[in-house]
Amino acid sequence: MAVDAIGSTLGTQQTELTNNNTINQDDFIRLFLAQLQFQDPMEPVDNREFLAQLAQFSALEQSRQLSQNTADQLTMSAASQAVSLIDRQVEIAGPGGNSTGRVIAVQFGANGPELSVRDSGGQVSTGVRLSQVSLVQPVSTP
């Protein structure tokens, strides 16, 4: 899931791999045991090779977990940014030029948070991504 930061223009990147391209720890152990079971008894595989494979898989699993944790942290950061914009005056970059309005709601979907912005004429724009926000004005005190 791609996560937008305020003012950035990130492309849509797919960070989740399909199930066909992944192997979990159980699959690795099954593969490992099958390799042991069907090895040539006249030329057994060296124990060091097995340990090296196990170490490589362990490092790969740790890397996958780190990547997932980073993605989760980015998701939480985007959610926090979006919530902090509620009732703030923002400028939005759009296909027809920039527009200004007040953030009235945040919706969380599969593609990250989306803002609902009401302009001075009362029109509400929904589905505004964080990457479309080009300016955030401070909250004015009465």
N, C-alpha and C positions, 0 to 999 in steps of 0.2 A: 504494500500500500504506500503510495507516494504521500508525503506529508509536506504541506506548503508552509513556508515561514512568511511573516509579514514582509511585503515588498519584493519577494523573490518570484522568479518565473521558472519554476521547475517543470521539466517535462514529465509526462506520465511514464513512470518506470515501474515495472513489475518486479517486486522484491520477493515474492513468494514463488517457490519452485513448484512445479506440478508433482504429483505423487509418483509419476513414472521416472522422475529424475532423482529421487531421494532414496536413501537406504537408512533404516533406523538401526539401533543397536541390536535388536532381536534378529533382524535379517542378517546382520554381520556375523553374529554368533552362529546362526544356522549355516551360513556359507563357510565359516571357519571350521565347524565340525564336519561338514561334508568334505572339505578339503583334507582334513585329517583321515576321515574314513576311507577315502578313495585314493590315497597316495600310494605310490609304488613301494611295496615293502622292501624291495631290493635297493631302492634309492630314496630313503625317507628325506623329507624336507628338514632342513636345519632349524633347530629351535629358535635361533636368532632371527630367522626370517619371519616366523610366526610372531615373535615379540615385536619386531619392527612393524608388521602389519597392524597389530593391536595398538601400538603407540600412535601410528598414523591415524587410525580410526578414532582414537581418543582425542587427538588434537583436532581432527575434523569436527567431532561432536562439540568440543568446547568452542570452536569457531562459530558453529551454527547457533549455539546457545547465546554467544555474545552478540551475534547479528540480530537474533530475535529480541534480546533485551534492549539493544539500541533502537530497533524499530518501535518497540513498546514505549520507550522513553520519548522518542520523537512524536508519537501519537499523543502522549500525555501533554507534551509541551505545546503542540498545536491546539489541543483542547483548552489548555490554560490561556493561551493567547486569545482564542476566540471568545471565551467567557469574559476576559478582561475588557473586551471591546463593547460589551453591552452598555447601552445608553451613552456611547461616545460618538462624536461627530467624526465621520471618516470621508475620505475622498476615494472613489473607486475608479480604476482604469477599466474602461469598457470598449467595445468595438466602435461605438459612436462617439467616443471621447470620454473625458472624465466627468463624473457626477459626484455630488456631495449629498450626504444624508446621515441620519442617526441610526445606529445599530439597535434594532428592537428585539431580535431573537437570534438564537444559535441553534442549528439543527445538526445532529451528529449522524452521519451515514457511513456507508462502506468506504467512501472516498474521502473521508475526513470531515471536519466541521464546515458548515456552510452558513453564511450570515444572511439575515433578512434586514434590509436597510430601507428606511422610509425617508424620502426626499422632502424638501420644503413644500412641495405641492401635494403631499399626502400619498404619492405613489409608492408602493412597496416593491422593492426588487428582492427576489429570493434566489437562493443558490449562489450567492456571492462567495467565491473562494478567498482564503486569506491572501493568496498571491495577487489578487486583484486590488487589494488595499494599498494605496500609494501614499496616503497621509492620514495620520490620526491626530486629532486636535485634543488638547487637554479639556477635562471636564470643567465647565464654567460654574462657579458658585454663585447662587443668587444673592 
